Amino acid sequence: MSLKRSLKLAFLKVGALYHNSRDSRVLYYHDIHSAASFTDMSTPIELFEKHIDALREKGYKVVDEIKSEKGEVELTFDDGFRGLYENFDFFIENSIPVKLFLVTDFIGKDGYLSKIEIDEMLRTKLLKVESHGTSHTNLDTLKKRDLVFELQDSKKRLEDLFGMEIEEICFPRGRFSEMVLAEARKAGYIKMYSSLPGPYHKRFRERLIFRSLVQHADESEFDAILRGGDQIYFSRYLKMHYTEESPV
């Protein structure tokens, strides 16, 4: 194990000792793979299976929507890589619900899910799709006109494609600002998912949901994150992902 990774794990364990909670939380990935991967952010299926086993052993319930403050987990995937489809049998066999944040411009592109594949997963009732923007642009860098387009266009296109109401968005690369939050509310999003670590029921801003990145977490790291260890990095992630000001 590298020194950098050792230090990271040490800090996570300190955070886990401090918080040591069973708070419900949202975990996020980008893709999973059993053979070749479509992104270096992908999680090997064997590691993902270990995560699911750990959740069960610790008494967590994987749900499509968190309702309890303790013991529930939402699993989310960003972007729409097609490894999820190639390994979706595992979700079906284990009745695991998953939320997928789609970039509308990526649908059907090489390495990404097609509409047919998404429709097939939707028919299982285990998949829910929501917005990840139109082009995966950092929303906090956009002028208001372009921001409104990204928010409204992705919502409308997904609703037209899949015949369902889209009410949630995950900010590309976790980046957001006060204007992004305000315009997302105006566009009709009732939940906005960030990349800030924390429990589900805690809020930094209205409608803003915290999430924990676990895509490459080994068993020790995964355990520490479940107990709230990554909250030790909250200030760092906030500085990286949030700005009050946006271009006018």
C-alpha positions as CSV (number, residue, x, y, z in Angstrom):
1,M,0.0,0.0,0.0
2,S,1.3,3.4,-1.0
3,L,2.1,6.1,1.7
4,K,-0.6,8.3,0.3
5,R,-3.2,5.5,0.5
6,S,-2.0,4.5,4.0
7,L,-2.4,8.1,5.2
8,K,-5.9,8.4,3.7
9,L,-7.0,5.2,5.4
10,A,-5.6,6.4,8.7
11,F,-7.5,9.7,8.5
12,L,-10.7,7.8,7.5
13,K,-10.3,5.5,10.5
14,V,-9.9,8.5,12.8
15,G,-13.0,10.0,11.4
16,A,-14.9,6.7,11.8
17,L,-13.9,6.5,15.4
18,Y,-15.1,10.1,16.0
19,H,-18.5,9.7,14.2
20,N,-19.0,6.0,14.6
21,S,-22.6,6.2,13.3
22,R,-25.1,4.0,11.5
23,D,-26.5,7.1,9.7
24,S,-28.3,6.4,6.4
25,R,-26.2,7.6,3.5
26,V,-25.8,7.7,-0.3
27,L,-22.9,5.8,-1.8
28,Y,-21.7,6.5,-5.3
29,Y,-19.9,4.7,-8.1
30,H,-19.3,5.3,-11.8
31,D,-19.4,1.9,-13.3
32,I,-18.8,-1.8,-12.6
33,H,-17.0,-4.4,-14.7
34,S,-16.3,-8.1,-14.8
35,A,-13.9,-8.0,-17.8
36,A,-12.8,-5.0,-19.7
37,S,-13.8,-1.7,-18.2
38,F,-15.2,1.4,-19.9
39,T,-13.6,3.9,-17.5
40,D,-10.8,3.9,-15.0
41,M,-13.4,4.9,-12.5
42,S,-15.1,1.5,-12.8
43,T,-15.4,-0.9,-9.9
44,P,-14.5,-4.6,-10.3
45,I,-17.6,-6.7,-9.8
46,E,-15.8,-8.8,-7.2
47,L,-15.2,-5.6,-5.1
48,F,-18.8,-4.5,-5.6
49,E,-20.0,-7.8,-4.3
50,K,-17.8,-7.4,-1.2
51,H,-19.4,-4.0,-0.6
52,I,-22.9,-5.6,-0.8
53,D,-21.8,-8.4,1.5
54,A,-20.5,-5.8,4.0
55,L,-23.7,-3.9,3.9
56,R,-25.7,-7.0,4.7
57,E,-23.3,-8.1,7.4
58,K,-23.6,-4.7,9.1
59,G,-27.4,-4.7,8.9
60,Y,-27.8,-2.0,6.3
61,K,-30.7,-2.1,3.8
62,V,-30.2,-1.0,0.2
63,V,-33.3,1.0,-0.7
64,D,-34.5,3.0,-3.7
65,E,-35.3,6.0,-1.5
66,I,-34.0,6.6,2.0
67,K,-36.7,7.1,4.6
68,S,-35.0,6.2,7.9
69,E,-32.2,8.2,9.5
70,K,-30.4,5.0,10.4
71,G,-29.4,1.8,8.5
72,E,-30.4,2.6,4.9
73,V,-28.2,3.1,1.9
74,E,-28.9,4.3,-1.7
75,L,-26.5,3.1,-4.4
76,T,-26.0,5.6,-7.2
77,F,-24.0,5.6,-10.5
78,D,-22.9,8.6,-12.5
79,D,-22.5,9.2,-16.2
80,G,-24.2,6.1,-17.8
81,F,-21.3,3.8,-18.7
82,R,-22.5,0.4,-20.1
83,G,-20.7,-1.8,-17.6
84,L,-23.8,-1.5,-15.4
85,Y,-25.9,-3.1,-18.1
86,E,-23.3,-5.9,-18.7
87,N,-23.4,-6.8,-15.0
88,F,-27.1,-6.0,-14.2
89,D,-27.9,-9.7,-13.6
90,F,-26.2,-9.3,-10.2
91,F,-28.6,-6.6,-9.3
92,I,-31.6,-8.7,-10.5
93,E,-30.4,-11.8,-8.7
94,N,-29.9,-9.9,-5.4
95,S,-32.9,-7.5,-5.8
96,I,-30.7,-4.4,-5.5
97,P,-32.2,-1.1,-6.5
98,V,-29.9,1.5,-8.1
99,K,-30.2,5.1,-9.2
100,L,-28.4,6.2,-12.4
101,F,-27.6,9.8,-13.1
102,L,-27.5,10.1,-16.9
103,V,-25.6,12.6,-19.1
104,T,-28.1,13.0,-22.0
105,D,-25.4,13.8,-24.6
106,F,-23.6,10.5,-23.7
107,I,-26.6,8.2,-24.3
108,G,-25.8,5.8,-27.1
109,K,-22.2,6.8,-27.5
110,D,-19.3,4.3,-27.5
111,G,-18.8,2.9,-24.0
112,Y,-22.1,4.3,-22.8
113,L,-25.6,2.9,-22.3
114,S,-28.0,3.0,-25.2
115,K,-31.7,3.8,-24.8
116,I,-32.6,0.2,-25.5
117,E,-30.3,-1.0,-22.7
118,I,-31.6,1.6,-20.3
119,D,-35.2,0.6,-21.1
120,E,-34.4,-3.0,-20.5
121,M,-33.0,-2.2,-17.0
122,L,-36.0,0.1,-16.2
123,R,-38.4,-2.8,-16.9
124,T,-36.9,-4.7,-14.0
125,K,-38.2,-1.9,-11.6
126,L,-34.7,-1.9,-10.0
127,L,-33.4,1.0,-11.9
128,K,-34.3,4.7,-11.5
129,V,-32.8,7.3,-13.9
130,E,-32.3,11.0,-13.1
131,S,-30.3,13.9,-14.6
132,H,-26.5,14.4,-14.6
133,G,-26.8,17.4,-17.0
134,T,-26.8,17.6,-20.8
135,S,-23.1,17.7,-21.5
136,H,-21.3,17.0,-18.2
137,T,-20.1,20.6,-18.0
138,N,-19.2,22.1,-14.6
139,L,-22.4,23.9,-13.8
140,D,-20.7,26.5,-11.6
141,T,-18.7,27.8,-14.5
142,L,-21.7,28.6,-16.8
143,K,-23.4,31.9,-17.3
144,K,-27.1,31.9,-16.3
145,R,-28.5,31.4,-19.8
146,D,-26.3,28.3,-20.4
147,L,-26.9,27.0,-16.9
148,V,-30.7,27.1,-17.3
149,F,-30.3,25.3,-20.7
150,E,-28.3,22.5,-19.1
151,L,-30.8,22.1,-16.3
152,Q,-33.9,22.3,-18.3
153,D,-32.8,20.5,-21.5
154,S,-31.5,17.4,-19.7
155,K,-34.7,17.1,-17.6
156,K,-37.0,17.4,-20.7
157,R,-35.0,15.1,-22.9
158,L,-34.9,12.3,-20.2
159,E,-38.6,12.8,-19.6
160,D,-39.3,12.5,-23.4
161,L,-37.0,9.5,-23.8
162,F,-38.2,7.4,-20.9
163,G,-41.7,8.7,-20.2
164,M,-41.2,9.5,-16.6
165,E,-40.9,12.6,-14.4
166,I,-37.3,13.7,-13.7
167,E,-37.0,15.4,-10.3
168,E,-33.5,14.8,-9.2
169,I,-30.1,15.9,-10.5
170,C,-26.5,15.0,-9.6
171,F,-24.1,17.9,-10.3
172,P,-21.3,17.0,-12.8
173,R,-18.0,16.5,-11.0
174,G,-19.8,17.6,-7.9
175,R,-19.5,21.3,-8.7
176,F,-22.2,23.8,-7.7
177,S,-22.8,27.3,-6.6
178,E,-25.6,29.3,-5.0
179,M,-26.9,30.2,-8.5
180,V,-26.8,26.5,-9.5
181,L,-28.9,25.6,-6.5
182,A,-31.4,28.4,-7.2
183,E,-31.8,27.6,-10.9
184,A,-32.1,23.9,-10.2
185,R,-35.0,24.5,-7.9
186,K,-36.6,26.7,-10.5
187,A,-36.2,24.0,-13.1
188,G,-38.2,21.6,-10.9
189,Y,-35.5,19.5,-9.2
190,I,-36.6,18.5,-5.7
191,K,-33.3,16.7,-4.8
192,M,-29.8,17.7,-5.8
193,Y,-27.0,15.2,-5.2
194,S,-23.5,16.5,-4.4
195,S,-20.1,14.9,-3.9
196,L,-19.8,16.2,-0.3
197,P,-19.6,13.4,2.3
198,G,-22.1,13.2,5.0
199,P,-25.3,11.4,6.2
200,Y,-28.4,11.6,4.2
201,H,-30.5,13.6,6.6
202,K,-27.9,16.3,7.1
203,R,-28.1,19.4,4.8
204,F,-25.6,22.0,3.8
205,R,-28.3,23.7,1.7
206,E,-32.0,23.0,1.1
207,R,-32.5,19.9,-1.1
208,L,-28.8,19.2,-1.3
209,I,-27.9,15.5,-0.7
210,F,-24.5,14.3,0.6
211,R,-22.8,11.3,-1.0
212,S,-19.8,9.2,-0.3
213,L,-17.5,7.9,-3.1
214,V,-16.7,4.2,-2.6
215,Q,-15.9,3.0,-6.1
216,H,-12.3,1.9,-5.2
217,A,-12.7,1.4,-1.5
218,D,-11.3,-1.8,0.0
219,E,-13.0,-3.5,2.9
220,S,-11.3,-1.4,5.6
221,E,-12.0,1.9,3.7
222,F,-15.6,0.9,3.0
223,D,-16.2,0.1,6.7
224,A,-14.7,3.5,7.7
225,I,-16.8,5.4,5.2
226,L,-20.0,3.6,6.4
227,R,-19.3,4.8,9.9
228,G,-18.9,8.4,8.7
229,G,-15.1,8.5,8.4
230,D,-15.1,10.5,5.2
231,Q,-16.8,13.4,6.9
232,I,-13.3,14.3,8.1
233,Y,-12.7,15.6,4.6
234,F,-15.9,17.7,4.4
235,S,-14.2,21.1,4.5
236,R,-11.7,20.0,1.8
237,Y,-14.4,18.7,-0.5
238,L,-16.6,21.8,0.1
239,K,-13.7,24.0,-1.0
240,M,-13.2,21.9,-4.1
241,H,-16.8,21.7,-5.2
242,Y,-18.7,24.8,-4.0
243,T,-18.5,28.5,-4.8
244,E,-20.9,31.2,-3.8
245,E,-20.4,33.2,-7.0
246,S,-21.1,32.1,-10.6
247,P,-20.7,33.9,-13.9
248,V,-23.6,36.3,-14.7
